[in-house]
């Protein structure tokens, strides 16, 4: 396995996941802390500290070159979906959607209504389908029932939304893979 160029990420998905989950609160460990930690457990790819922050920024820069909706769907799919909440309100149960995820899903729900045919005009339902697609543990049919939508139309419209979002993801990943490969960020074998 001979590498053509020294990339850092094995795939565009790995790059997006890293960039979306890179913590801005990471800090350099003191030499004593490193000794106490034991043997190094890193990937050896230089994705910590300022190098990691730089790589994260470079991935986001390449994401910005994509179509807006492709970028949004890729970020929504890999962004942290929830964060702890200390409001003690019974509605959130100690967790709430992150602002990035909430806004991404909201915008995608509006866009699917504009682009896909035969989609219900109920934004809350479209949001529920998208949240489920991105990994939230919600039951779309339960949400449909709460909104007064029958099961058959709910299933049909959910299928349309899922098909639209998958196609958008596929195009976005293809475009991002090409961009990351062109700038040498993907490990490429001959």
N, C-alpha and C positions, 0 to 999 in steps of 0.2 A: 504494500500500500504506500505509494509515493505521493506526497502532497505536492500539488502544483504551486500553491501559495499558502503562506502561514495565516490561516484564518483563526478565529477564536471560537466561533459557534458552529455546531454541527448542522443546524437548520435554522430557518427563519423563525420557526415557532420557539426554539430555544432562546433566540435573541430577544424576541418580544417578551417572553416570560421573564427573562433576566431584567430587561429594561423596566418593565412594569412593576416588578417586585423588588428592585434595588432600593434598599432603605437609605434615605438621606441621613438617617441617624446613625449610620455605621461610623465607627471611630477606630483609629489606629490603636492597637494594643501596646501596652508598655512591654519592654523586654522581659520583665518579671512575669507579667501575665502570660506571655508567649511560652515561657519556660514551664509555668504551672499547668498550662493547657496540655502539654505533652507533645507528641509528634504532630507534624503538620497534617492537616486534613483537607487542605484546599485542593482545587482542581488542577493547580499548576498553570492556569491560563491567565493569571494576572487580573482577576475580576474582583479584587477587594480594594478598599481605600479609594484614593483618587483615581487610580487606574479603572476601577469598577465604575465610578461616577462618570468618567470620560467615555467609557464604552457604552454605558447606558445612554448618555447624551448623543453619541454617534448613531445608535440604533434609532432613537427618536428622530434624529435629523433625517434619516433615510425613510422613516415612516411618513414624515411630512411631505415627501415627494409623491406619495400615492394619492389617488383619488380620495377626497375627504371621507366618503362613506366606507371605503375599504379600510382606511386608517382607523376609523372609529370602531368598526366591527372587530378588527384585530386587537385593539387596545381593550375593548370591552371584554373580549374573550380571555384575556390574560391578566387583567387588572385585579387587584385585591377587591373582592366584592363587599366585604363587611368589616366593620371595626367595632370595638367595644364602645358602649355608651353608658355613661353613669347617670343618666337623667332619672333613673328609678321609675320611669313611667311603665305601666303594664303593657303598653302597646309595642314597645321595642324589645322587651325581655333581655335587656343588656347588650343588644347588638343592633346596629343600623347599617344601611347601605353606605358605602363610601360615596363621596360627592362625585368622583370621577365615574364610577360605575353607574350611579343613578342617572347622571346627566347623559352618559353614552347611550344607555338603554332608552331613555326618554326620546332622544333625538332619532335613534334608529326606529322606534315605534312610529314616530311621525313620518319618517321617510318611507317605511314599508307601506303606510297608508297611501302615500302619493304614487308609489311605483307599482305595487302589486295589485292585480285585479281582484275583485271580490273579497276584500278584507273588511271585517267588521269595523264600523266607525267608533268602536269603544276602545279608547286608548288604554284603559286599565287592563283589558284583556290582552292587547298586543304586548304590553309591557310584561305581563305574566308569562306569555309564551316565550318572549326573549330572555327573561330572567331564567326560566327553566332551561332553555337552550344553553345558556352560559354557565349552568351548574347549580343554580339556587335550588334548594330542595322544597319546591312548591308543587302543588297539584293543579294543573291548568284547568281541569274539569271542575274542581272545587271552586276555583276563581270564577269560572264561567257561570256556575250555579249562583254564586253570590251576586253576580251582575245580571242575572235573569236571562242568560243565554242557554238555549237548549244544547244537549250533548252533540247531536249530529252536526249542526252548524259550527259549533265550537271546534270539533275535530277537523272539519273541512278547512276552516280558516286557520287553525293552528298548523295544519300541513302546508298550506300556502305560505305562511310566514316562515316556517322552518326551511322550506325549499328556497325561498328568497335569501334568507340569511346564510345558508350553506353556500349558495352560489357566490354571494358577495365575499364570504371568507375565502373561498377557493381562488377567486380572482386576486384578492388582496395578498394572499400568501404567495401566489405565483409571482406577482409583481415585486413583492418585498424580497423574495428569494433572489430574483434577478438583480435587484439593486444591491443587496448585501454581497452577492457574489462579485458583482462588478467592482465594488470598492475593496474587495479582499477581506471581508469580515467572516466569510464562511470557509470552513475547512473543505477543501476540494481535492478529491483524489483523481488520479488518472486511470 
